[in-house]
Amino acid sequence: QVQLVESGGGLVQPGGSLRLSCVASGFTTGNYVMSWHRQAPGKERELVAYVIGVSGKTRYADSVRDRFYISRDNDTVTSLQMNSLKPEDTAVYYCGARHSSYNYVPNYWGQGTQVTVSS
């Protein structure tokens, strides 16, 4: 059974950092596109970043480039390092997975973890 579990969310002050982790079970991520998405209140879910399997190729949304970094730590853990956080980064962050070498639209989702950036 495929399952994704996120952790690492919380409350942080503007300018601070958080590291989110996504643990996969039921599969290994080498042949998957692993992604992070977020959804703020009243807004649609949006792509934050993705990493393609063992190639490690990454892509970022313009709003987070050079602040956030996605990594495939091992066969089951994908992380999102978030630096220089801004209030507009406040959202529920979701991990996603798709068995593909190019398609980042997930067909598996985690339950989400809340990130709140506020002083």
LUMMILO-775016 format. One record per residue (C-alpha): x negated, y, z negated. Coordinates in pm, 1 decimal, always signed. Last residue first. Layout:
N
<c1: X	c2: Y	c3: Z>
...
end
This chain:
119
<c1: -615.4	c2: +3708.6	c3: -1411.9>
<c1: -456.8	c2: +3481.0	c3: -1155.9>
<c1: -540.8	c2: +3205.3	c3: -912.0>
<c1: -302.0	c2: +2913.3	c3: -953.0>
<c1: -374.1	c2: +2575.4	c3: -794.8>
<c1: -106.3	c2: +2310.0	c3: -831.2>
<c1: -178.8	c2: +1952.9	c3: -722.9>
<c1: +13.2	c2: +1760.3	c3: -458.2>
<c1: +193.0	c2: +1426.6	c3: -438.1>
<c1: -38.3	c2: +1282.5	c3: -177.6>
<c1: +55.5	c2: +1249.5	c3: +185.7>
<c1: +31.9	c2: +983.0	c3: +455.4>
<c1: +126.0	c2: +1040.9	c3: +817.5>
<c1: -104.1	c2: +1335.0	c3: +831.7>
<c1: -148.1	c2: +1574.6	c3: +1122.7>
<c1: -525.8	c2: +1579.1	c3: +1173.2>
<c1: -531.7	c2: +1394.7	c3: +1505.6>
<c1: -892.6	c2: +1348.1	c3: +1625.0>
<c1: -1045.7	c2: +1012.1	c3: +1529.5>
<c1: -719.8	c2: +868.8	c3: +1399.5>
<c1: -562.8	c2: +684.1	c3: +1107.2>
<c1: -405.7	c2: +988.3	c3: +945.4>
<c1: -452.8	c2: +1112.8	c3: +590.4>
<c1: -327.8	c2: +1404.9	c3: +383.5>
<c1: -419.2	c2: +1568.6	c3: +54.2>
<c1: -183.4	c2: +1835.4	c3: -71.3>
<c1: -251.3	c2: +2164.4	c3: -246.4>
<c1: +33.8	c2: +2345.2	c3: -420.9>
<c1: -32.0	c2: +2713.8	c3: -382.0>
<c1: -227.7	c2: +3012.1	c3: -510.6>
<c1: -495.6	c2: +3095.0	c3: -252.6>
<c1: -340.8	c2: +3442.4	c3: -220.5>
<c1: -467.1	c2: +3522.5	c3: -570.4>
<c1: -823.2	c2: +3479.6	c3: -440.4>
<c1: -1080.6	c2: +3210.5	c3: -507.4>
<c1: -1445.4	c2: +3284.2	c3: -444.7>
<c1: -1517.2	c2: +2912.6	c3: -419.0>
<c1: -1302.4	c2: +2607.7	c3: -344.2>
<c1: -1471.3	c2: +2269.9	c3: -311.4>
<c1: -1230.2	c2: +2026.9	c3: -148.4>
<c1: -1301.8	c2: +1659.0	c3: -202.7>
<c1: -1235.8	c2: +1330.8	c3: -25.0>
<c1: -1279.0	c2: +1005.9	c3: -216.4>
<c1: -1222.2	c2: +653.3	c3: -83.4>
<c1: -1511.0	c2: +556.6	c3: +140.8>
<c1: -1746.3	c2: +811.7	c3: -14.1>
<c1: -1774.9	c2: +1185.0	c3: -72.2>
<c1: -1591.1	c2: +1288.8	c3: +241.0>
<c1: -1637.5	c2: +1662.0	c3: +205.2>
<c1: -1431.4	c2: +1974.5	c3: +251.4>
<c1: -1578.8	c2: +2316.5	c3: +179.1>
<c1: -1388.9	c2: +2631.9	c3: +91.9>
<c1: -1527.6	c2: +2986.1	c3: +86.6>
<c1: -1707.9	c2: +3013.3	c3: +423.5>
<c1: -1380.2	c2: +2952.6	c3: +609.1>
<c1: -1075.5	c2: +2985.0	c3: +382.5>
<c1: -846.1	c2: +3224.0	c3: +571.0>
<c1: -975.3	c2: +3115.8	c3: +910.6>
<c1: -848.3	c2: +2762.9	c3: +850.8>
<c1: -1130.6	c2: +2513.0	c3: +846.4>
<c1: -1261.5	c2: +2230.6	c3: +1067.5>
<c1: -1498.1	c2: +1951.0	c3: +983.5>
<c1: -1698.3	c2: +1679.1	c3: +1156.3>
<c1: -1812.2	c2: +1416.3	c3: +909.4>
<c1: -1865.8	c2: +1157.2	c3: +1180.4>
<c1: -1765.0	c2: +884.2	c3: +933.3>
<c1: -1405.8	c2: +992.9	c3: +935.5>
<c1: -1307.7	c2: +1335.2	c3: +1065.7>
<c1: -1287.3	c2: +1606.5	c3: +800.8>
<c1: -999.6	c2: +1848.4	c3: +763.7>
<c1: -935.6	c2: +2194.2	c3: +624.7>
<c1: -663.0	c2: +2425.6	c3: +494.9>
<c1: -365.8	c2: +2326.0	c3: +709.6>
<c1: -41.9	c2: +2502.2	c3: +623.2>
<c1: +281.0	c2: +2411.8	c3: +448.0>
<c1: +546.8	c2: +2671.8	c3: +515.0>
<c1: +601.4	c2: +2963.8	c3: +281.2>
<c1: +855.0	c2: +3052.7	c3: +13.7>
<c1: +626.1	c2: +2948.5	c3: -268.7>
<c1: +279.2	c2: +2860.1	c3: -136.8>
<c1: +212.3	c2: +2535.2	c3: +43.7>
<c1: -131.5	c2: +2393.7	c3: +95.0>
<c1: -302.4	c2: +2140.9	c3: +319.4>
<c1: -612.8	c2: +1930.7	c3: +277.5>
<c1: -718.1	c2: +1677.8	c3: +536.8>
<c1: -865.9	c2: +1335.9	c3: +588.5>
<c1: -889.0	c2: +1214.0	c3: +948.6>
<c1: -917.6	c2: +840.8	c3: +918.4>
<c1: -1149.2	c2: +567.9	c3: +1042.4>
<c1: -1400.0	c2: +594.7	c3: +756.9>
<c1: -1129.8	c2: +669.9	c3: +500.2>
<c1: -1093.4	c2: +329.6	c3: +337.8>
<c1: -745.7	c2: +184.9	c3: +285.6>
<c1: -499.6	c2: +73.9	c3: +18.2>
<c1: -612.8	c2: +342.5	c3: -221.3>
<c1: -732.0	c2: +692.9	c3: -146.0>
<c1: -859.3	c2: +932.7	c3: -409.5>
<c1: -827.6	c2: +1302.4	c3: -336.0>
<c1: -1040.1	c2: +1544.0	c3: -533.6>
<c1: -1006.2	c2: +1916.9	c3: -584.2>
<c1: -1296.7	c2: +2131.9	c3: -698.5>
<c1: -1226.2	c2: +2473.4	c3: -842.8>
<c1: -1413.0	c2: +2802.5	c3: -834.0>
<c1: -1369.7	c2: +3154.1	c3: -969.8>
<c1: -1355.2	c2: +3488.5	c3: -795.8>
<c1: -1000.3	c2: +3551.6	c3: -912.4>
<c1: -940.4	c2: +3369.0	c3: -1240.7>
<c1: -853.3	c2: +3000.6	c3: -1246.5>
<c1: -546.8	c2: +2799.3	c3: -1343.9>
<c1: -536.7	c2: +2433.2	c3: -1249.8>
<c1: -593.5	c2: +2173.3	c3: -982.2>
<c1: -852.0	c2: +1899.3	c3: -1008.4>
<c1: -657.1	c2: +1593.1	c3: -902.3>
<c1: -498.3	c2: +1443.8	c3: -592.4>
<c1: -376.1	c2: +1087.5	c3: -548.2>
<c1: -330.4	c2: +930.2	c3: -206.4>
<c1: -162.2	c2: +591.5	c3: -166.6>
<c1: -145.3	c2: +334.2	c3: +107.8>
<c1: +0.0	c2: +0.0	c3: +0.0>
end
